[in-house]
Amino acid sequence: MKSRKIAYIHYPHFANDARLETVPFSFNPVVLLAKMGWEVDLYLWEEPGVNYNNLLPDAVTIKYFREPKLSMYSRLHLLRRISLPFQFLWRKNYCIVFGYGQIGAYIANIIAKSNKCPLIYFNDEFPSGWGENPWTHLEQKAVKNASMVVVPDPQRFHPLCQELDVSTKPYAVLPNMPMVKPPFEEINWHEKLGIPNDYIPFLYAGTVSEWAQLPEILSSIPYWHEKAVLIIHSRSRQSMVKYRKEISHLDVPDKVFWTHESMPDSRINSLISYCAGNFGLYRNTGPNFEYVGFSSGKLMRSLACGSPVIASKLTSLSFIKDYQLGILVNHPSEIPAAVEEIMYNRRDYSSRCLDFSQTHASVEKAWLLDFLPKFETLLKENLGS
C-alpha cells in the first residue's frame, strides 16, 4: 500500500455544539487510528479553543474550517453545497476517508471520489431527527457510495438503512463511550457549588430541554429524600438562563443547584463521578431516542465514571435494568423511589457501572473484535494491503 494517510471529516450540524471532544463516537476512532500508525488529517468546523494537542496523538494534523453563520439559513445551505466540492476535490493522497455527520458524509464522499478510495461513514443521528433538510438527500447519495457504516448501537443500523433508502452494507459498532477510567480529578463539588456537606447530589448534565424531561425531573423533587439534591449543568449559559426563567415555577429552593461553567472533559468526569447518580431521560420523539441505546453520550459517560443512571424505560435501554446499572422509570412519580434506591446502594451500582463500561460497552474491545477485522478486509479488497 502506497499511503498510510487518512482524511477524517467531523462536520455535524451546529459544529460548536457537537465539538469533537464531546463526541466519543467520533473522537475515539481518530485516536485509535493514529495509535495504529495511520497519518490522520482531521477536518473540523468548530471554533478553535480546545487544546487538542494534549488530547490527540502527534500523527493527527488538524485542519480548521469556518462554520457559516446561521442567518440566511437556506441560502447558506445552497452556498455550502456549491462551494464545498471546489474546496475538497483537490485534496489528494488519501487511501481511505472517514465522514461523521450529514455534512461530513457529503464532504467525505467528495474526497473519496477524488481519491478513488473507500469511504467509511459514522452515523449517530437519524436523518429524520433533522426534519426537512437539504442535506438528507446528499447524505443518502454519499452513503450509497460508502464501503462501510459505523453506528454506536447495533439496533440502530437497519432503521438507519431504511431512512437512508440504502441496501444493507457491512457495518461495525463502536459504543459512544469515552475511553476514561478512574481515578478522576478530585474536586469538592459541595464546596464549589455551595451545597451543604450532608446533602447527596444527583446530576442532570447536558442540554436544558423538554425532550430530556427536565420539567418532569423538577416536578418530582419535592418528593425526593430530604437529603437528596439536584445539580443541573449545561455548557450554554444563554440557553440555561432563558430556560430557567421559563420553568421558574418548578424551582425548589435549596434543592436545585444550577451551573453553566465551561469545563474540560476531565472536570466533567470529576463532577459525574462525584454525584450519586445521573439522569438520562428522553421523550420518544422519534428513532433517535427510540433506539438511543449505546449512542447516549450522557449515559455512556456516566457508566464510565461509575455513576448509576435514572433512565427512560425504553426497549433500547433495557441493558440498564438487565445489568443493574441504575433504575428505569416510566412516570415522574417513579423518580423519588429511584433516587432513594440509588442513594442507599450507590457503591454496588457504581462497581457494576465501571465493570460494564470496561467489558460489555468497551470501545477498545469493540474496536479489536468488530471494527478492525472488517476494516482490514476492506483494505485488502480495495487497496491490496
N, C-alpha and C positions, 0 to 999 in steps of 0.2 A: 504494500500500500504506500503510495507516494506521500501522503499527507497525514498528519495527526492533528488537524485543525478543525474545530467545530464552531459553528455560529449558533449562539443561543439567544433567542429573542424573547424577552419578557416584556410584553406590552398588553396589559389588561386595560379595560375601560377604567377611567379615573385612576391613572397610574400612581398618583401620590397617595391614594387611599389603599392601594394594594402593592405597596413597596415590596421589593424582592425579599428583604429581611423578614417581613411579616408573613410570608407565604412559604412555609417549609416544603410544600409540594413542588414548588418551582426552585427554591433556593438549594435544597439538598442535592438534586442532580448536578448542579453546577459544581458544587464542592466535590462530589464523588467522581465525576468525570475528570476533573483536574487532578485528583489524587491518583487516578489510574494512568496518568501520563498524557492526557489529552491537552492540547493547547486550545483554550476556550476564549473566543471573542464574545463578550457579554453585552448585548444591546439593551439599554434601559431608557425609559422615557420619564422616569421620576425626577424630581428636583434633586440635584446632588446635595448631600447633607450627612448621610450615613458614612462612617469611616469603614468602607468595605475592605480596605487594606488589612484590617485586623480580623476580618471575618472570612475572607476568601483566600485560597492558595495563590501563590505567585504566578501560576500558569494561567490565571484568569486576567484578561485585559478588558476593562470596562469602556464602553463607547456610549456616551450620553447623547440623547436627542431631546429636543424640546417638545413638551406636551402642549398642543394647541389649547388656547383658552376656549371655554365652552359657550361664549356668546356667539351668536350667528351659528347655532348648533348644526343645522342641516348643511349649511354651506361649507362649513369646515370639514364635515364628513366627506363632501364631494371633493374638496381641495386635497384632503389627505389621500383619498383613493387615487387621485390623478398623480400626485407628487411622489408618493411612496415608491412606485416602480422606478422612477428616474433616480431616486436616492440609492436603491439597493440592487438594481440589475447588474451593476458593475462590480459588486463585491464578490471577489473570486477566491480560489484556493481553499475552499471548504470541501471536506469529504462527507460531511453529514450536517444536517440543520435541525435544530430543535425550536419549536414555537410554543409559547404559552399565551393564552387569551385569544379572543376573536381577532383582534387587530394583529396580534403576534402571529397567528396562523397565516394570515394574509401575507405578511412580510416574509415569514419563513418560507412560504410557498414560492414567492418571487425569487428568493436567494437559491432555494433548492433547484428550481428550474434552470436558473442561470448557471449553476454549477453542475447540473445533471447528476445530482446526488440525492440520497434518500432524505425524506422529511419525517420527523417524529413529532407528533402533536400531543401536548399536555393539556388536558381539559379538566377543570373542576367547576365549571359553570354551564348549565344547560342553556342553549340559545333562548329558550322561552323565558328565562329569567330576565332577559333584557327587553322583552316586548318587541314591538315593531322596530326593527333595527336594520339599516342598510348593510351592516357588516355581516349579518347572518348568512346571506347568500354567498358572500366572499369566503366565509368560514366553511360553508358546505363544499365549495369548489376546492378549497385548499385541502380539506380532509379527504376528499376523493383521491387526491394525489399522495396522501400520507402512506408511508410504508408501515407505520405502527402508531397506535394510540395508547396513551398512558392516562389512567384515571386513579383517583385516590381510594376508590372502593369498587369492588367487582360488580356490585349490584347496580352501579350507575352506567355500565358500558352499553348494554343493549337498549335501554331507553334513550341514551345519547345517540346511538346509531339511528334509531327511529326518527328522532328530531332532526338529525342532520341529513336524513334520507341517503345514508350510505350503507353498503353491504358490510357484513362483518369483516373486520380486519384483525390481524394479530394485535393483541393488546397486553399490556402489563399493568400491574397495580403497585403503586407506591403510596402508602398512607401519608396524610398531611400531618405527619408527626415531627416535631422539632427534634433534632439529634442532640438532646441535652440530658445530662444525668446529674444527680446530686453529688456533692453538696452545692447549694445555691447561696448567693450573696446574703449575708446575714444583716438584716435591717430591722430595727424596732418599729414596725408599722403602727403599733398602738401609739407610740410617742409621736411619730411623724404625722399621723392623721388626727391626733387628739382624741383617741378612743380610750376610754377607761381601761385600766390594765386587766380587770377581771371579766371583761366582755369578750365574747368569742366571735370573730369576724367571718362572714361569708362574702363571696365576691361575685359581682356581675362586672365583666370586662368586655369591652367591645363597643359596637355602635349602639347608641341610645335610640331605641326604635320600637315601634309597635310589633314588628314581626318577631322580635326577640322576647316578647311577652313581659316587658318591663312593667307595664301597668298591673299585670296580674301578680307579679312578684311583690310590688309595693303594696298592693291591696291586701296581701296576706300577712305583712309584717306585724300588724297589731296582735296577731295570734301566735307569733313565734315565742319560743322560750325567752324568758325575761333577760337572759344574759347574751342572747344572740343578736348581732347587728349586721348590717349590710354595707359593704363598700361598693360604690359604683365608680368604675374607672373608664374613661374614654379619652382617646388621643385628641379629639377635636373639642376645643373649648367652646367654639362658636355654636356648634350643634348642641352641646351639652347645656349651655346656658339657656338657649331657646327652648329645648325640650323640657328642661327642669321647670321652666316657668309654666309651660303648658300643663304639666301634671303636678303642679304645686299642691293641688287639693289632695294628693295622695301622700304628701310628705308626712313622715313620722319623726318629730324632733328627737334628737339624741339616739335614734336607731338607724339612721341612714347617713353615710359619710361619702361625699362626692369628691372626686379628684380627676383633674384633666391634665396632670403633669405629663409632659412628653418624656417617655422613658425608653432607654435601650432595652433590648430583649433580656439582658441579664437582670435588669431591675424588675421587669415584668415577671420573670420567672421567680424572683425572690418574693414578690407580692402574692403570686398564685400559690406557691408552696407554703407561705405563711398562714394563709386562710384555711379554715376548717373544711370548706367546700366551695365549689364554683358552679354557677348557674349556666346551663346550656339549653334554654327553652326556645322552641321555634313554633311559629304558626305555619301550618301546612298550606302554603300559598302556591305550591307547585312542585315539580320534580326536584328542584334544588334542595328543598327541605324534606320532601317525602323520602328521598334516597340519600339523605345527608351523610349518614354513617361515618366512615373514617375520613370524610372530607371536612368535617367540622374542626376548624382551627382551634376554637376555644376549648372544645372537649379534648382533643388530642394533646394540646399543650398542658391542660390541667392534669391529665393522666401522667404525662411525662414528668410533671412536677410533684407527683404524689398527692394531688388534691382530688378527693372524690367529687362526683358531679351530681347535680339535681337536673335531670334532663327530661325532655318530652317523651311521652310514651308512643314512639314511632317504631314501626317494624324494623327500620334500618338501624335503630339504636338499641335493639334487644340485647346486644352484647353487654351493655351496661348492667342489665339485670342478670344475665347468664353468668357473668364473671364477678358479680358483686362489686362493681366499681363505683356504685352510687345508687341513687333512687330514681326511678322513672315515675313521673306524675302526669296525670291527665287533666286535672282540675286544680285551680288555685287553692282550694280547700285542703288539698293533699300536701301542700308545701310545708306548713308548720311541722307536721309529723316527720317529714323527710329531713328537715333541719335538725330536729331533736335526735333522730336516729343516727345521723352522721356525727353530731356533737358527742354522743356517748360511745361511738365506735370508730372514731376517726383513725386511730392508729392501724387497725386491721384493714380498713378501707384503703388507707394510704399505701400500705405494703402491697396490696393486690394491684393497685393502680400502677405503681412503679414496675412491678413484675410484668404486667400486661403490656406496658409500653415497650419493654425490652424483649418481649417474646412474640406474642400474637400480632402486635402492631409495630414491630421493629422495622424501621426503614432499612437498616443495614441488611437484615435477613431478606426482606422483600427484594432489595437490590440484587443480592447474590443469587437468590433462588428463583426469582421470577423475571426481573428485568434483564439481567446480564445474559442469560442463555439466549433469550430472544434477540437481544441487541447484537450478540456475536453472530447468530445465524443470519441476521440482516446484513451485517458487514460482509460475511462470506459470500452471500448471494449477490450483493451489489458491488463489492469492492475487491473481491477475490483475496481477502486477507485471512 
